[in-house]
């Protein structure tokens, strides 16, 4: 193995591990509702992914698709080598991660004034913060070739049609998830987590928060959105003893009002913005993506709870859910 090949293999191992680390850490940050820190980690993950791909190609590991399939069937076994640090390996990475560490020391996310929009060159993986240059300073790739990690798109890139479609479908899916479940199962908590009743009550709380923010954005020029976090699951224990029909009716009433507000909005209305100290200047689209993403995550959680409970009860085991009851989120329209 030549020195150049050894260096490429070291780069491949290091960046592949770094990609995995940053990617998983970004997922965890989103779970903890540290959305700006998640955006930073997602951008960092893509830096590593792009550089791993460059090293992989430079090593001659990519051929025609026919050759690639043949190698996949044979089992690819690239040589591995020891690496040094796999994260925090550049000056900008260390600077941005240090900002995140200081915010976390205060038990909070990065604020909008502490983390600008991020861009990653799609050719070489160079990361940039703020207004991007017209070309990458490292490899000369034009700005159109950059991957954006902007605050306004941090929650996803679904358009109005997709957002409304998901919001319309939610009540049907929720009713299917709770169908035939006795009350003791609906109120049963897993070892670490929340019951289906708590999750359902929480989804109604979040719908109310979303609708209030949407109304403010639509009716006021650049409104300041509340810094207070929406109701957390820790406050959902009050729903444990609420009858299921009441919980479903509450969700139906709230979602009906939300859809009445959103249906028929123009593209310009969806792009109206509000100002949030943590999330920055965000359009209504940002908040729509946020509520859909949040809702789907909890419906998946409810589906898992239902499956686990039914699988452990011979009386109900045959009443399993149809495959993919909770649809995936498709970006765009």
TAFENNOR-V717962 format. One record per residue. N is the residue number from 0. RES is the residue in one small letter. OMEGA is omega in radians with two decimals (999 if undefined). Layout:
# TAFENNOR-V717962
n->N res->RES omega->OMEGA
n->N res->RES omega->OMEGA
This chain:
# TAFENNOR-V717962
n->0 res->x omega->-3.14
n->1 res->x omega->3.12
n->2 res->x omega->3.12
n->3 res->x omega->-3.13
n->4 res->x omega->3.11
n->5 res->x omega->3.14
n->6 res->x omega->3.10
n->7 res->x omega->3.14
n->8 res->x omega->3.05
n->9 res->x omega->3.10
n->10 res->x omega->-3.14
n->11 res->x omega->3.14
n->12 res->x omega->-3.08
n->13 res->x omega->-3.07
n->14 res->x omega->3.10
n->15 res->x omega->3.10
n->16 res->x omega->3.12
n->17 res->x omega->3.09
n->18 res->x omega->-3.13
n->19 res->x omega->-3.11
n->20 res->x omega->-3.10
n->21 res->x omega->-3.12
n->22 res->x omega->-3.13
n->23 res->x omega->3.10
n->24 res->x omega->3.09
n->25 res->x omega->3.10
n->26 res->x omega->3.14
n->27 res->x omega->3.12
n->28 res->x omega->3.11
n->29 res->x omega->3.10
n->30 res->x omega->3.14
n->31 res->x omega->3.11
n->32 res->x omega->3.01
n->33 res->x omega->-2.91
n->34 res->x omega->3.09
n->35 res->x omega->3.07
n->36 res->x omega->3.07
n->37 res->x omega->3.12
n->38 res->x omega->3.08
n->39 res->x omega->-3.12
n->40 res->x omega->3.09
n->41 res->x omega->3.08
n->42 res->x omega->3.13
n->43 res->x omega->3.10
n->44 res->x omega->-3.13
n->45 res->x omega->3.01
n->46 res->x omega->-3.11
n->47 res->x omega->-3.13
n->48 res->x omega->-3.11
n->49 res->x omega->-3.12
n->50 res->x omega->3.05
n->51 res->x omega->3.12
n->52 res->x omega->3.12
n->53 res->x omega->3.13
n->54 res->x omega->-3.13
n->55 res->x omega->3.11
n->56 res->x omega->-3.11
n->57 res->x omega->3.11
n->58 res->x omega->3.13
n->59 res->x omega->-3.09
n->60 res->x omega->-3.14
n->61 res->x omega->3.09
n->62 res->x omega->3.02
n->63 res->x omega->-3.14
n->64 res->x omega->3.12
n->65 res->x omega->3.12
n->66 res->x omega->-3.14
n->67 res->x omega->3.11
n->68 res->x omega->3.12
n->69 res->x omega->3.12
n->70 res->x omega->3.11
n->71 res->x omega->3.13
n->72 res->x omega->-3.12
n->73 res->x omega->-3.11
n->74 res->x omega->-3.13
n->75 res->x omega->3.14
n->76 res->x omega->3.14
n->77 res->x omega->3.07
n->78 res->x omega->3.08
n->79 res->x omega->-3.13
n->80 res->x omega->3.10
n->81 res->x omega->3.13
n->82 res->x omega->2.99
n->83 res->x omega->3.11
n->84 res->x omega->-3.11
n->85 res->x omega->3.08
n->86 res->x omega->3.12
n->87 res->x omega->-3.00
n->88 res->x omega->3.11
n->89 res->x omega->-3.11
n->90 res->x omega->-3.12
n->91 res->x omega->3.11
n->92 res->x omega->-3.13
n->93 res->x omega->3.12
n->94 res->x omega->-3.11
n->95 res->x omega->3.12
n->96 res->x omega->3.10
n->97 res->x omega->3.07
n->98 res->x omega->3.13
n->99 res->x omega->3.14
n->100 res->x omega->3.13
n->101 res->x omega->3.11
n->102 res->x omega->-3.12
n->103 res->x omega->3.07
n->104 res->x omega->3.07
n->105 res->x omega->3.11
n->106 res->x omega->-3.13
n->107 res->x omega->3.04
n->108 res->x omega->2.95
n->109 res->x omega->3.07
n->110 res->x omega->-3.14
n->111 res->x omega->-3.13
n->112 res->x omega->3.12
n->113 res->x omega->3.13
n->114 res->x omega->3.13
n->115 res->x omega->3.02
n->116 res->x omega->-3.12
n->117 res->x omega->3.09
n->118 res->x omega->3.10
n->119 res->x omega->3.10
n->120 res->x omega->-3.10
n->121 res->x omega->-3.13
n->122 res->x omega->-3.06
n->123 res->x omega->3.11
n->124 res->x omega->3.10
n->125 res->x omega->3.12
n->126 res->x omega->3.14
n->127 res->x omega->3.10
n->128 res->x omega->3.11
n->129 res->x omega->3.13
n->130 res->x omega->-3.06
n->131 res->x omega->3.04
n->132 res->x omega->-3.14
n->133 res->x omega->3.07
n->134 res->x omega->3.09
n->135 res->x omega->-3.10
n->136 res->x omega->-3.11
n->137 res->x omega->-3.02
n->138 res->x omega->3.09
n->139 res->x omega->3.10
n->140 res->x omega->-3.11
n->141 res->x omega->-3.06
n->142 res->x omega->3.12
n->143 res->x omega->3.13
n->144 res->x omega->3.14
n->145 res->x omega->3.01
n->146 res->x omega->-3.10
n->147 res->x omega->3.01
n->148 res->x omega->-3.03
n->149 res->x omega->3.12
n->150 res->x omega->-3.08
n->151 res->x omega->-3.12
n->152 res->x omega->-3.03
n->153 res->x omega->-3.10
n->154 res->x omega->-3.12
n->155 res->x omega->-3.06
n->156 res->x omega->3.04
n->157 res->x omega->3.07
n->158 res->x omega->-3.09
n->159 res->x omega->-3.10
n->160 res->x omega->-3.13
n->161 res->x omega->3.14
n->162 res->x omega->-3.12
n->163 res->x omega->3.13
n->164 res->x omega->3.13
n->165 res->x omega->3.14
n->166 res->x omega->3.09
n->167 res->x omega->-3.08
n->168 res->x omega->-2.96
n->169 res->x omega->-3.07
n->170 res->x omega->3.09
n->171 res->x omega->-3.11
n->172 res->x omega->-3.14
n->173 res->x omega->3.12
n->174 res->x omega->3.09
n->175 res->x omega->-3.12
n->176 res->x omega->-3.10
n->177 res->x omega->-3.08
n->178 res->x omega->3.05
n->179 res->x omega->3.11
n->180 res->x omega->3.09
n->181 res->x omega->-3.03
n->182 res->x omega->-3.12
n->183 res->x omega->3.08
n->184 res->x omega->-3.14
n->185 res->x omega->-3.11
n->186 res->x omega->-3.08
n->187 res->x omega->3.11
n->188 res->x omega->2.99
n->189 res->x omega->-3.10
n->190 res->x omega->3.06
n->191 res->x omega->-3.11
n->192 res->x omega->-3.03
n->193 res->x omega->-3.11
n->194 res->x omega->3.09
n->195 res->x omega->3.09
n->196 res->x omega->3.13
n->197 res->x omega->3.14
n->198 res->x omega->3.14
n->199 res->x omega->3.09
n->200 res->x omega->3.13
n->201 res->x omega->3.13
n->202 res->x omega->3.08
n->203 res->x omega->3.10
n->204 res->x omega->-3.09
n->205 res->x omega->3.11
n->206 res->x omega->3.11
n->207 res->x omega->3.13
n->208 res->x omega->3.13
n->209 res->x omega->-3.11
n->210 res->x omega->3.12
n->211 res->x omega->3.12
n->212 res->x omega->3.13
n->213 res->x omega->3.14
n->214 res->x omega->3.13
n->215 res->x omega->-3.12
n->216 res->x omega->-3.10
n->217 res->x omega->-3.02
n->218 res->x omega->-3.05
n->219 res->x omega->3.08
n->220 res->x omega->3.09
n->221 res->x omega->-3.12
n->222 res->x omega->2.99
n->223 res->x omega->3.14
n->224 res->x omega->-3.04
n->225 res->x omega->3.07
n->226 res->x omega->-3.09
n->227 res->x omega->3.08
n->228 res->x omega->3.01
n->229 res->x omega->-3.14
n->230 res->x omega->-3.12
n->231 res->x omega->3.13
n->232 res->x omega->3.13
n->233 res->x omega->-3.13
n->234 res->x omega->-3.05
n->235 res->x omega->-3.12
n->236 res->x omega->-3.14
n->237 res->x omega->-3.09
n->238 res->x omega->-3.09
n->239 res->x omega->-3.06
n->240 res->x omega->3.11
n->241 res->x omega->3.13
n->242 res->x omega->-3.10
n->243 res->x omega->-3.12
n->244 res->x omega->3.12
n->245 res->x omega->3.11
n->246 res->x omega->3.12
n->247 res->x omega->3.13
n->248 res->x omega->3.10
n->249 res->x omega->3.12
n->250 res->x omega->-3.13
n->251 res->x omega->-3.11
n->252 res->x omega->-3.13
n->253 res->x omega->-3.09
n->254 res->x omega->3.08
n->255 res->x omega->3.11
n->256 res->x omega->-3.13
n->257 res->x omega->-3.13
n->258 res->x omega->3.09
n->259 res->x omega->3.12
n->260 res->x omega->-2.98
n->261 res->x omega->-3.05
n->262 res->x omega->3.08
n->263 res->x omega->3.12
n->264 res->x omega->3.09
n->265 res->x omega->3.07
n->266 res->x omega->3.13
n->267 res->x omega->3.13
n->268 res->x omega->3.13
n->269 res->x omega->-3.14
n->270 res->x omega->3.00
n->271 res->x omega->-3.01
n->272 res->x omega->2.98
n->273 res->x omega->-3.10
n->274 res->x omega->3.10
n->275 res->x omega->-3.04
n->276 res->x omega->-3.14
n->277 res->x omega->-3.04
n->278 res->x omega->3.11
n->279 res->x omega->3.08
n->280 res->x omega->-3.01
n->281 res->x omega->3.08
n->282 res->x omega->3.07
n->283 res->x omega->3.09
n->284 res->x omega->3.12
n->285 res->x omega->-3.11
n->286 res->x omega->3.06
n->287 res->x omega->3.08
n->288 res->x omega->-3.13
n->289 res->x omega->-3.06
n->290 res->x omega->3.12
n->291 res->x omega->-3.14
n->292 res->x omega->3.13
n->293 res->x omega->-3.09
n->294 res->x omega->-3.12
n->295 res->x omega->-3.14
n->296 res->x omega->-3.14
n->297 res->x omega->3.07
n->298 res->x omega->3.02
n->299 res->x omega->3.09
n->300 res->x omega->3.11
n->301 res->x omega->3.11
n->302 res->x omega->3.12
n->303 res->x omega->3.09
n->304 res->x omega->-3.14
n->305 res->x omega->-3.13
n->306 res->x omega->-3.09
n->307 res->x omega->-3.13
n->308 res->x omega->3.14
n->309 res->x omega->-3.13
n->310 res->x omega->-3.12
n->311 res->x omega->-3.12
n->312 res->x omega->-3.07
n->313 res->x omega->-3.10
n->314 res->x omega->-3.04
n->315 res->x omega->-3.05
n->316 res->x omega->-3.12
n->317 res->x omega->-3.06
n->318 res->x omega->-3.13
n->319 res->x omega->-3.13
n->320 res->x omega->2.97
n->321 res->x omega->3.12
n->322 res->x omega->3.08
n->323 res->x omega->3.06
n->324 res->x omega->3.12
n->325 res->x omega->-3.04
n->326 res->x omega->3.07
n->327 res->x omega->3.11
n->328 res->x omega->3.12
n->329 res->x omega->-3.11
n->330 res->x omega->-3.14
n->331 res->x omega->-3.12
n->332 res->x omega->999
